[in-house]
């Protein structure tokens, strides 16, 4: 685990929440992979489109890190309905301080299973 991977993922969350698309793109690789239970896309243009239209706020919670993979349990709300909060998880792949992939999962258990991370990989932040 490196502090750099955690810092990159936290900065990525900040950029999403602040609608700071320029910073979000700087923190992401040119060929970033984006996936959720509803579909997948790739590249900075796809990330820009998602960030411009998603209208979500992601509040990071517990984080699990191992060899460039960061799983984050998140509270997700829509900007149009801030009181409607759900708990999801995202798995990030970070290489050289850039997010190369983000996979959204419906819950922490499925994100950990998909990445082979476990409670042993929990980090205190």
Secondary structure, DSSP 8 states (H G I E B T S, - for coil): --HHHHHHHHHHHHHHHTT-HHHHHHTEEEEEEEEETTEEEESHHHHHHHHHH--EEEEEEEEEEETTEEEEEEEEEETTEEEEEEEEEEEEEEETTEEEEEEEESSHHHHHHHHT--GGGEE--
